[in-house]
């Protein structure tokens, strides 16, 4: 179930976030709303696409997977205090 989350102003001035494509940034924010309080979310690109990009027929589950891969690649560039498994 989606949750209400807040975005800190620092998100928009982050040099790391600035490296992402705009669709990956929106997917990143959307993933926050889908994750539970422990950061766990469903690992199904089709379902996540439906939740995060429901009215955008130009986006596919493959696109969402590419956005997530962008995030994983970015996390691998530094210590964000997260584990990629």
C-alpha positions as a Markdown table, in Angstrom:
| # | Residue | x | y | z |
|---|---|---|---|---|
| 1 | Unk | 0.0 | 0.0 | 0.0 |
| 2 | Unk | 1.3 | 3.4 | -0.9 |
| 3 | Unk | 2.4 | 5.8 | 1.9 |
| 4 | Unk | 2.6 | 9.5 | 2.2 |
| 5 | Unk | 6.3 | 10.6 | 2.3 |
| 6 | Unk | 8.0 | 13.9 | 2.3 |
| 7 | Unk | 10.8 | 15.1 | 0.1 |
| 8 | Unk | 13.5 | 17.2 | 1.7 |
| 9 | Unk | 14.6 | 20.3 | -0.2 |
| 10 | Unk | 18.2 | 18.8 | -0.3 |
| 11 | Unk | 16.9 | 16.2 | -2.8 |
| 12 | Unk | 16.8 | 18.9 | -5.5 |
| 13 | Unk | 20.3 | 20.2 | -4.9 |
| 14 | Unk | 22.0 | 16.8 | -4.4 |
| 15 | Unk | 24.9 | 16.3 | -6.8 |
| 16 | Unk | 24.2 | 12.5 | -6.8 |
| 17 | Unk | 20.5 | 12.9 | -7.7 |
| 18 | Unk | 21.5 | 15.4 | -10.4 |
| 19 | Unk | 23.3 | 12.5 | -12.2 |
| 20 | Unk | 20.0 | 10.6 | -12.7 |
| 21 | Unk | 17.7 | 11.1 | -15.7 |
| 22 | Unk | 14.5 | 12.9 | -15.0 |
| 23 | Unk | 12.4 | 9.7 | -15.3 |
| 24 | Unk | 14.7 | 7.9 | -12.8 |
| 25 | Unk | 14.3 | 10.8 | -10.4 |
| 26 | Unk | 10.5 | 10.4 | -10.5 |
| 27 | Unk | 10.8 | 6.7 | -10.1 |
| 28 | Unk | 13.1 | 7.2 | -7.1 |
| 29 | Unk | 10.5 | 9.4 | -5.4 |
| 30 | Unk | 7.8 | 7.0 | -6.3 |
| 31 | Unk | 9.6 | 4.1 | -4.8 |
| 32 | Unk | 9.7 | 5.9 | -1.5 |
| 33 | Unk | 5.9 | 5.9 | -1.5 |
| 34 | Unk | 5.7 | 2.2 | -2.3 |
| 35 | Unk | 8.3 | 1.0 | 0.3 |
| 36 | Unk | 7.2 | 0.0 | 3.8 |
| 37 | Unk | 8.7 | 1.6 | 6.9 |
| 38 | Unk | 11.7 | -0.8 | 6.6 |
| 39 | Unk | 12.4 | 0.2 | 2.9 |
| 40 | Unk | 11.0 | -3.1 | 1.6 |
| 41 | Unk | 8.9 | -3.1 | -1.6 |
| 42 | Unk | 7.6 | -5.5 | -4.1 |
| 43 | Unk | 10.1 | -6.7 | -6.7 |
| 44 | Unk | 7.8 | -6.7 | -9.6 |
| 45 | Unk | 8.5 | -4.1 | -12.4 |
| 46 | Unk | 5.0 | -4.6 | -14.0 |
| 47 | Unk | 3.2 | -3.8 | -10.7 |
| 48 | Unk | 5.5 | -1.0 | -9.8 |
| 49 | Unk | 5.1 | 0.5 | -13.3 |
| 50 | Unk | 1.3 | 0.4 | -12.8 |
| 51 | Unk | 1.6 | 2.2 | -9.4 |
| 52 | Unk | 4.3 | 4.8 | -10.4 |
| 53 | Unk | 3.5 | 5.5 | -14.0 |
| 54 | Unk | -0.2 | 4.5 | -14.3 |
| 55 | Unk | -1.3 | 7.1 | -16.9 |
| 56 | Unk | 1.9 | 7.2 | -19.0 |
| 57 | Unk | 1.6 | 4.7 | -21.8 |
| 58 | Unk | 5.1 | 5.6 | -23.0 |
| 59 | Unk | 6.6 | 4.0 | -19.9 |
| 60 | Unk | 7.0 | 0.2 | -19.6 |
| 61 | Unk | 8.1 | -2.2 | -17.0 |
| 62 | Unk | 11.4 | -2.4 | -18.8 |
| 63 | Unk | 11.8 | 1.4 | -18.5 |
| 64 | Unk | 11.1 | 1.1 | -14.8 |
| 65 | Unk | 13.7 | -1.6 | -14.5 |
| 66 | Unk | 16.2 | 0.7 | -16.3 |
| 67 | Unk | 15.4 | 3.5 | -13.8 |
| 68 | Unk | 16.0 | 1.1 | -10.9 |
| 69 | Unk | 19.3 | 0.0 | -12.5 |
| 70 | Unk | 20.3 | 3.7 | -12.7 |
| 71 | Unk | 19.6 | 4.0 | -9.0 |
| 72 | Unk | 21.6 | 0.9 | -8.2 |
| 73 | Unk | 24.5 | 2.1 | -10.2 |
| 74 | Unk | 24.5 | 5.4 | -8.5 |
| 75 | Unk | 24.3 | 3.9 | -5.0 |
| 76 | Unk | 27.4 | 1.8 | -5.9 |
| 77 | Unk | 29.3 | 5.1 | -6.4 |
| 78 | Unk | 29.4 | 6.0 | -2.7 |
| 79 | Unk | 28.2 | 5.3 | 0.8 |
| 80 | Unk | 24.5 | 6.0 | 1.0 |
| 81 | Unk | 24.1 | 3.7 | 4.0 |
| 82 | Unk | 22.1 | 1.2 | 2.0 |
| 83 | Unk | 22.7 | -2.4 | 0.9 |
| 84 | Unk | 22.1 | -3.6 | -2.6 |
| 85 | Unk | 21.4 | -7.3 | -2.6 |
